[in-house]
Amino acid sequence: MREATRGEAVLRAVPGILRAELWTGRRDPLPRNRWLNWLPHGHLVLLTVVLGVWNLNLYARFMEPMPGSVTALVVAQGAAPVLALTRPAPAWWLSTASLMASVTVTAYVPWTEWPWSAGVIALHTLVLLLLSLRVRPVASAAALGVTLFTGIGALGRGDLPHAPTLWAGATAFATATVVGASLRASRVSRTRLVEQEELTAEERARRALLEERGRIARELHDVVAHHMSVISIQAQVAPHLVENPSPELRENLAGIRQNAVDALTELRRVLGVLRGDGAAGDAAAGVRHAPQPTLDRLGDLLANVRATGLDVTSETLGAPRPLSPGTELSAYRIVQEALSNAMRHAPGGRAAVATHYHADGLTVRITNTAATRPVGSVGPGGRREPGHGLLGMRERTAMLGGELAAGPTPDGGWDVTAVLPAPLHDPAHTKDGS
């Protein structure tokens, strides 16, 4: 029942398809070849001119003098394939009308077996081919049927032995239609495949972006949770630091502590959702609950990288000062990711890490030279942390309102520079918020 309903729907759609494909004068240029550009179009025009001249001479052999109407007919037959390069449907109607006219004209000319000349058949075959390349198979089949119907009228002339050539012409028309429809189907399949690949690549990039943002969110939730814990503890201890605190002060501090505890509870719930994705990097509980790294641990990171065989130097410019946990975490992760990429893509090379503290924030620059060993020879200690390379660096920098520049160097290496805004603040403000 379902198949019958689907078949009925297809049949009901046929008139609309024919009207949209054949009964239209819309412009539909034949696509250019990627390598040959307009050359095939030029060859087609040249072939059409040759066939037109041949067809004109064929008529002139049996019609002396040749009427102007026949000359116009020959010109219309030759113009149809050229018009089909841009407007296939009008070109097919013009060529079909010329076929019907040629049946009427040549039926009264004592020439060969067929009222259509070989040139006419060749020209209309080109038109059918160009039409089938641009319209749906249903429209191509309908155009073939109408074309064959134009020759049925000549069957009534029993004195003209044209039937064998009729079958030859029908074979040429059908072959052109099948070939054109097949090429169109192949082109449509390739186009859809390319579109699907683009959608898949976009989806993959979007998924990677979401994964990286989730990873950043998990890390920052740890930082925020730490600060909320400190606020709760300070609000609980504060009444004991004041002699005879007023009831109002106790009540306000109790409210602050309760709000901090409630916020911490909500953060832990959200953090549990973010960590419930089964990511390989968070599989172990020790990894999930380990303290988030800061620039104080940059020396340990460089030591681990040197142990893998990558020569790394470090330099600190300006006076180091405490930064916000989010800024230090992002700076650490950017250095970690850049060095991981250097280990993976430039084995045997050298790397340099420079951190510059300035009044407006922190600038981190990681450079590496070209590889001296085949790529892929990084030792087992060079396993990179889970992330998405430049994508993660850009997300972390953008989150802080900073700027990131990454690209190759003239010597074949790579350069990553991140500017993280962190204006100067009260020196008494420490990292843990106390």
KAWOSUL-V229911 format. One record per pair of residues at least 24 apart in sequence whose C-alpha atoms are under 6 Angstrom apart, sorted by sequence separation. I is the first residue (numbers start at 1). GAP is how many residues later the second one is. D is the distance in Angstrom with one decimal. If there is no record, write none. Layout:
I	GAP	D
I	GAP	D
This chain:
346	24	5.6
347	24	5.1
348	24	4.9
232	25	4.6
346	25	3.8
348	25	5.6
52	26	5.1
347	26	5.6
232	28	5.5
48	30	6.0
345	30	5.7
228	32	5.7
295	33	5.7
294	34	5.0
294	35	5.1
293	36	5.9
295	37	5.7
294	38	5.9
312	38	6.0
314	38	5.7
316	38	5.8
318	38	5.8
225	39	6.0
311	39	4.8
312	39	4.7
313	39	4.8
314	39	4.6
315	39	4.7
316	39	4.9
317	39	4.5
318	39	4.9
312	40	5.4
314	40	5.7
316	40	5.9
370	42	5.0
88	43	5.1
370	43	4.4
137	44	5.9
340	44	5.2
369	44	4.1
132	45	5.7
368	45	5.4
81	46	5.1
368	46	5.5
129	47	4.9
133	47	4.7
367	47	5.7
113	48	5.4
114	48	4.6
125	48	5.3
129	48	5.6
132	48	4.6
133	48	5.9
367	48	4.4
113	49	4.7
128	49	6.0
132	49	5.1
366	49	5.9
100	50	5.8
366	50	5.2
129	51	5.1
133	51	4.9
365	51	5.6
365	52	4.3
364	53	5.7
364	54	5.2
30	55	5.4
363	55	5.7
29	56	5.8
363	56	4.4
29	57	4.0
362	57	6.0
28	58	5.2
362	58	5.2
27	59	5.7
28	59	5.5
334	59	5.5
361	59	5.7
27	60	5.0
361	60	4.3
360	61	5.8
361	61	3.8
360	62	5.7
361	62	5.3
360	63	4.5
55	64	5.0
25	65	5.8
359	65	6.0
330	66	5.9
22	67	5.1
51	68	5.6
308	73	5.4
308	74	5.7
18	121	5.4
212	180	5.8
